[in-house]
Amino acid sequence: MNPTYIRQNDEITSRLRLSLASNEIQQFIFTFLSLHVSDQATFFLELNEKNRETILKSLKPSEFAGIFQELSLDDRRHIVAYLDSKYVTEMLNDMVSIEAAAFLKSISRRKAVPLLNAMQPEARTKVERILKYPVNSSGALMHTEFQTVDLADTVDAVLSRLRLSNEDNYYFLYVTNQDLRLIGVVSIHQLLRARSDSKMEMLMNTNIISIHDHADQTNAADLIKKYDLHELPVTNQDGIMIGIMKVDDVLDLLEERMTQRIQNIAALKSGLSFSSSTFRLVSQRLPWLIGLTVVGFLMTKIMAPFIASLEHFTMLALFIPVILGMSGNGGIQSLSVVIRRMSVSPVSGKDSWYLLGKEAGIGVLTGFVCGVFATVLSSLLLDSSLMFSMIIGLALFVSVLFGTITGAILPLIVKRLNIDPAIASGPVVTTLTDIVALLIYYSVATLLIPFATS
């Protein structure tokens, strides 16, 4: 970002805080509205409840609508709690239909229905059109605000129409026939460079890339990425254009899904953020931690049969954290790679075997290197016998190999069961690898210790 812009922005922010503190509301509003809407939202969130209420009382619903769209759904719900329904309804009328629909989806039906019914008919119709689609469909993520033109329209006529339009974010014009079927696309750049009497049929690009309204949003994201699109037209089953998907919305979607997958890998439910209450965060994490505590006690049961035979080699206990940690690390690394691969594109049966084989090969190499390194290190630093050091190295090799394979195979298995691969979460992998790594360690030790003492 431009350093000059940052410096100017900081100066404006300082003036805003001073105006609020001095109760110079008119001066505050004038300066506040001069900021970019994203900066307005950031400044608004930094304020305490009292100053937020002051701003809301001073701004018209139409002025706050843009700020509201920049906020997270959690922040939107929190702010609406102390706004009257008339203010919220007027604000929804001025919002982009997709943002209004997203907010209404995020609140209870009991609260959403009255707000929707109170909206202006035209705005309500656009929002209702989006709300009827399944949550993961392209129709649920489309903007219903777009500009269509006819084949016979001239450049001069289209420009005159655009000048009268309230919208200012058109990048493409969509050419439709009498049945409203999409037949071509004209960019604003083309329009500005063309002769004033040129017709749309001469300018339009008929090589159209579009998506069906009930297609999965992931397919839309793939098209936008593959063809480097800024907008993707959405059509119904009859080929009639009903909306557009924008690249920024798709990027937000991908970020949201990646965040959700990361939360699932960490065994955290989606919808949690730094601003969530402490009690809610604790309630989401505690079940896993309690479960893992139980597993920890079960691991002591696993160790019990080996205690008698290993009681004269208590030094083995020193290496338990290393064995378990490295096994878990290998599993998490492999799990992250496979889930990332599955998030980017579908994985076929052939791809599954390729991924598994590749991760197994990585497990062999990393396990071997770590095993040799551990053997040499324990021999030099602890002055232990070669056989004792080899026990450490061999156990580490097998444990890392097992952890890597487990991390790769677990998401592939749950995918076959039609379960979200992210359900193969980090704690599941680390718990499984901990148990098996401990068994491997003590089994190897039990088998090889007689040779170490002979």
N, C-alpha and C positions, 0 to 999 in steps of 0.2 A: 504494500500500500504506500501511496505517496506520503513521505514524511511531512510535507507542507500541509496536506489535508489533515493528518493526525493532529498536528499542532493547532490548526485552526479549529478543529473539532473539540479539542481539549479546552480551548479558550471559550468556545460557545457553551460547553458544558458548565464551566465555572460561572459564566454569566447567568445561566439558567438556575443554578443552585442559589446564587445570590438573589435573583428575582423572587424565587420561592421563599427564601428566608425573610425577605423584606415585604412579602405579601404583595408584590407588584405583578398581579396576575395577567393583566393585559400585555405588559412587556414580555412576560414569560411566554405566553401563548404565541405572540408574534415571532419570537426567537425560536421557540420549540418547533413550530411548523416549518421553519426554514431548513431544519435538519432533514437528512435522508430518512425515509420511513424506518429503515433498519436501525439507524442510530436512535430514532425516537423510541423504538421498542426497547432497545438496550438501556437507554436512560430511564425509561419508565419502570423497568424491572429492578433497577438499582435503588429506587425510592422506597420509603417506608409507606405503610398503609395510609397514613394521614395525607401525605403529599400525593399519593396515587388518587385518592378520592377528590382532592382539589383539582387535579388535572381532568378527571372524568366529568366533574361538574362544569368545567370550563370549556370542554371540547364538545362539538356537535357529534352525534352518532356517525355522520359521514366522515368526519375528520379522524375519529378514532378507529374506524373500520380497517384502514390500512395497517395501523399499529397492531390491532387485534389479530390480523392475519399472519403477522410475523411471530406471534407467540406460540409456544408449545400448547398442546391440548390441555395439559395439566394446568398451565398458567391461565388459559382461557376459562376453564371451569372455575378456578379460584376467583377470578376477577368478576365473572358474571354473577357470582353469589351475592355481591352487594350492588348490583345494577337492577333497576326496575325493568319489567318485561317490555315496556314500550321502547325504552332506549335500546335494548338488545335487538328487538324486532327491526327497528329502523337501521341499526348497524348491519344486521344480516342482509337487508335489502341492498346495501351498498357494497357488500363483499362479493368477491368472485364466487360463483356458484359452487365450485368444488370445495372452497374453504368453508363456506356456510354449511355444506353437506357434511364435511368432516367434523365440524363442531357439533352439529345436531346428532351425529352418530355417537359421539363421545359422551353424551349425557343420557339420562334415563328417558324412556319413551314418554313417561308422564310429564316431563318438562319440555321435551322436544316438540310434541304434537301441538300444544297451544302456540308456541313460537312460530312453527311452520304455518299454521292456519292464519296467523295474524300478518304474515308477510304479504307484500304486494303480489297480485296474481302472476305477473310475468316472472318475477324473481322466484316465487314459490314453484312455478311449473318447472323451471330449470333445475332447481334443487331436488324436486321430487323425481325428476328423470334420472338423476345420479343415484339417489337413495334406493331406487328399485333394483340396482345391480348387485350381484354377489360381491363380497368385500374384495376378492382377489382378481376381479375381472377388469378389463381395460375401461369399460364404461364407468366403473366406480372412481376412476382416476382422471376422467376427461374433463376438459373445460368446455362448457356449452357456449361460450362467447367466441365467435369466430366470424370472419367476413367472407361472404360468398359473392360471386359476380357471375354475370351471364356471358355466354359466348360472344354475343354481339356488342357487349359494352365496350366503349372506347376508353382510352387512358384518361382523357379529359373528364369524362363522366364519372369514372371511378374515383379520381382524385377529388372531384367536387363532393362526392358522397362521403369520402373519408374526412374531409375538412369539417363536415357537419356532424361527424360521429363523436360521441363522448369518449370512446375508447382510444387509447394511445399506444397500445402494445401489440399492434398487428405487424407481423413480419412476412406473412404469406397471405395471399388471396386464393380462395378455392373456387374453381370454375365448376358450376353445376349445370345440368340440362333442365328441361322443363319439369322432369320428375324429381328434381333435386339430387340426382345421382352424381357422384363426384367423377369428373372426367378430365380434370387438369389442375395444375398449380402454377401460380404466378407469384414471384417474390416481389417485395416492395422495391428492391434494388432494380429489378427488371423494369418495373413500372416507371420509375423515375428517369430511366435512361431512354425509354421508348418515345416515339413521336406521339403527339397528343391525339392524333386520329387513328392510331393503331388499335386494333380490336384484340380482345382477350384470346380469341381462338388462334391468333398469330403469335402471341407471346407465351402461351401456356406450355408447360412441360407435361406431356401425357404419360410419361413413365412414372406412374404414381406408386408410392409405397404407403400402404394403409394397413389398418388392423381392424378385425371384427370386434364389435363392442363386448362380446362375451368371451373373447380370448383372454388367456391368463396375462397378468401384468408383466410377468417375467418374459413372455414372448415379445411384448412391446419394448421392454428394456433392451432385449437382444437386437431388435430391429434398429432402435435409435443408436445403439452402440455400433452396430455393423455398418450402417449407412451414414453415420455422423450427422444425424438429423437434429434440428432445433425443435421441430414440431412433427407430430405423427397424426395424420387424419384418422378419425374413428368412424367406421360405417356400420350400419345394421345389416341384417341378412339380405336386404334388398339392394344394397349398395348405396343407400342414401346416407349422406354425411350428416352426422349428429353431434360431432365434437372433435376436439383435438387433445392430444397428450403432449405436454411440454417437457423438455429435457430436464429442467430443474425439479419438476415433480417426480420424475423417474429417479433422479439422483437422490432425492430425499427418501424415496421408497427403498432404494438399495441400501442407503445408510441405515434406515430404520430396521430393515431385515438383517443386516449384518450385526447391528447392535443387539437385536433379539437373539441371533445365533450365539454371539459372544456370551450373552447372559445365560443362555441355555447350556453352553459349554461349562460355565461356572456354576451351574445349578441354581440360577437366579431366574425368577419369573420376569416377563417383560412388563413394561409400564413403570419400572422402578428407576429413579434417578437420584441425583445428589440431593434434590429438594424434597424427596419423599421423607415421611416422618420416620424417626428412629424406631418406633414400635413396629411400623410396617416393614422396614428393612430387616429388623430382628426376626419378625414372624416368618419372613420368607427364607431366611438363611438357617434358622435354628433347626428345622426338621432334618436337613441334611447333616448338620453337625452332630446332632444326637445320634442319627443313624450311623455315622462314621465312628462315633465313640463306641457304640455297641460292637461294630466291626473290629475296633481296636482291642476290645476285650476278648473277642473271638480269636484274634491272632495270638493272644497269650495261650489259648488252648492249643493252638497249632504248634506252638513252641514247646509245650510241655513234654511230649514224647522224646524230644531230642535232648532235654536237659541232662538226663543221667549220663548219656554217652559223651556229652560235651562239657561236663562240669570241670574238667581239668584244662579246658581251653577257653577260659572266660574272655580272652582277648578277642574272640570272634564277635562278641557283642559290640565291640567298638565300631565294627564295620557295618552294622545293621542300617544306620541312617544313610550310609553311602549306597548300599545295595538298593534299598527301597527308593531313595531319591532319584537315582539314575534310571531305574526301571520306570518310575512314574514320569520322569522328564521325557524319556523316549516315547512313551505312550501319548503324552499330551502333544508333543511335536508332530507325531504321525497323525493323530486325530485332527489337529488344526489344518494340516495340509490336505487331508482327504475331504473334510467338510468344506474347505475353501474350494476345492476342485468341484465338489458336488453343487456348490452354490452358484458357480459360474455357468455350468452347463450340465445337462443330464448325463448320467453315467450308465452306459450299457453293460451287459454281462461281460463282454470282451474287455471293456474299460476297467471293470471291477477287478478282473484277474491281473490286468496290467498294473493297476495301482497297488494291488496286494503284493505282486511279485517285486515291484520296484521298492516298496517300503520294506519288504523282507530283506532284499539285498542291502538296502541302507542299514537295516538293523544288524546284519551280519558284519558289515564293515565298521560301523560305529561301535558295536559291541566288542569286536575284536580289538580295535585300537584302545578303547577304554579298559578292556581286560588286561592287555599287555601293560598299559601305563600303570594300572593299579598294582599289578604284580611287581613291577620294578620299584614303584614308589613305596609299597609296604615293606619290601625287602631292604631298601636303603634307609628309610626313615625309622622303621621300627626294629631293624636288625633281626627280622624273623627268618625262619628257615625257608628254603626255596619252596618246599611242598606247601607250607602254610600260606605263602604268598600266592602260590598257584591256585589254592582253594579260593582265595579272594578274587583273583583274576577270572577264573573259570565261572564262578557264580555271577560275577558282574557281567560277563559276556552273555551268558544264557538269559539273565534277567533283562538286560537291555534289548536283546533280540525279542524276547517274549513281549515286553512292553510295547515295542515298535509295531509288532504284528497285531497285537490287541488293539492299539489305537487306530490301525488301518482297517481292521476287519469289522469292528463293532458298528461304525456308521453304515457300512455296506450291508450288514445283516439287518439292521433295523429299517433300512431303506426297502429291502425286500419284503418286509412285514408291513409296508405302507405306513411307516411311522417316520416323523420328521427326524432326519439324521442327527440334528442337534440335540436330540434326547440322549444320545450317547455322550453324556456330559463328562466334564473333567473329573469330578469326584467318582463317577462310576469306573472310569478307566484307572485312576490312581488307586482306588480301593482294590480293584481286581488285581492290578499289578503288584500291589503291596503284599497281598495274601500269597500269590504265586511266587513272587520273588523271595519271600521268606522261606517258603517250602523248598525252593531251588537251593537257596543258600545253605540251609541246614542239611538238606539231602546230600549235596556235594561234600559238605564238611564231614558228615557221618561216613560217607564212602571212602574219603581220602585220608582222614585223620589216622587210621591204622598204619598207612604208609609213611605218614609224617613222624610217627613214633617208633617205627621199626629201625 
